[in-house]
Amino acid sequence: MKNHFTKDDILRMVKEENVRYIRLQFTDLLGVIKNVEVPVSQLDKALDNKLMFDGSSIEGFVRIEESDMYLYPDLDTWLIFPWETEHGKVARLICDIYMPDGTPFEGDPRGILKKVLAEANAMGFTAMNVGPEPEFFLLKLDEHGNPTMEVNDKGGYFDLAPLDLGENCRREIVLTLESMGFEIEASHHEVAIGQHEIDFKYSDAVTAADNIMTFKLVVKTIARKYGLHATFMPKPIFGINGSGMHCHQSLFKGKENAFYDENDELGLSKTAKHYLAGILAHARGFAAITNPTVNSYKRLVPGYEAPCYVAWSAKNRSPLVRIPASRGLSTRIEVRNPDPACNPYLALAVMLKAGLDGIKNELPLQDAVNRNIYVMNEAEREKAGIHSLPASLKEAVEELLADDVMRSALGEHALTHFVEAKLIEWDMFRTAVHEWERDQYLTTY
């Protein structure tokens, strides 16, 4: 889904399609999409990188005394939304954030990913290809339009109607995405009731992260039309599977997949093995970014198909990293712990940085684990050198702070603001009194 538009192309399409408003979009540090909406009369100014906004009002950006920032639209992200308002169509441009002196803002998540990609480029890699698999739940709304905890169906993995009442909604999501240029590879009901997955074709890392943000917006918009609430919360319901966002990834040198070696028993090159070793070495360090909420760690527990152990396999699905069967240009690794609450720009940046560290330092790859790790006891796991992912957001933040490679991926500005926000989140959770506690203790004591 990569187009190449000029300023003249965009001005022409605005006239042809009756576009009245432009959303200048970007993502805050916590992965929430933000936009400055301007009338079409301001488009020239926006395309000349002259539109300013107040960065002090955005989570994790800057203090009030240094608030002026500029939006630099990426023209290749031009997209006209397929839904019309009574006042005409709305289009969007995804923007990079710049300081008044013309330098990139170091806390811009999209800029952070581009910085790590530049490092990969300097090492001879022309692209990081990413195929994301975001899962979500569809929940019913109450009479006031607020989400309930009632799922929209009783379907299971790959089920069809009438069990899967979300099918029509999911079909419209797919058709809408296709009309916006997405190439959809699969769309199906997931394992849990009310849970769905739509997979779109891989693309370069920045486009993949842009696509994830657009995907979330479309899913929520169409779900609302069907009287449903779409949530990307990792574990909304106890006792059933949570939602993940597995990330298939590979590095390319021109048209050649740097992860493939036809002479290797598994078809994996030395580059792929070192990259994978880097992912495993830094998995505990990047968990706070790929799994960024208190709720994320309710998903990463044994028994619900989510990985909680740092290991890899070409055969089973319990480890952190799986090697899908395709080879040749499709050779890739699938990192299975990220969840859809993460900021995709930061998540891809830290995973790439981890992999590059493995390549640079030629980290040795530990043996594959082809047994089901969930049935191994602690002693067996220890003997096999299998560590656990962090068990809580607090532990994950501590691991992030202890990992110099992950710290450098984010840069001091983003790291400081991210950690500050997450420690506040943890403290709010830690000091809140939960329903479970009342159920356990209210009548006993």
ABEGO torsion letter per residue (X at the ends): XBBBBBAAAAAAAAAAAGBABBBBBBBBAAGBBBBBBBBAAAAAAAAAGABBBBAAABBGBBBAAAABBBBBBBAAABBBBABBBAAEBBBBBBBBBBBAAGBBBAABAAAAAAAAAAAAAAAGBABBBBBBBBBBBBBBBBAAGBBBABBABABBBGBBOAABAAAAAAAAAAAAAAAAGBBBABBBBBABBGBBBBBBBBBBAAAAAAAAAAAAAAAAAAAAAAGBBBBABABABBGBBBBBBBBBBBBBBEABBAABBAABAAGBBAAAAAAAAAAAAAAAAAAAAABABAAAAAABBBGAGBBABBBBBAABAABABBBBABBEAABBBBBAABBAABBAAAAAAAAAAAAAAAAAAGBBBBBBBABBAAABBAAAAAAAGBBBBBABAAAAAAAAAABAAAAAAAEAAAAAAAAAAAAAAAAAAAABBBAAAAAAAAAAX
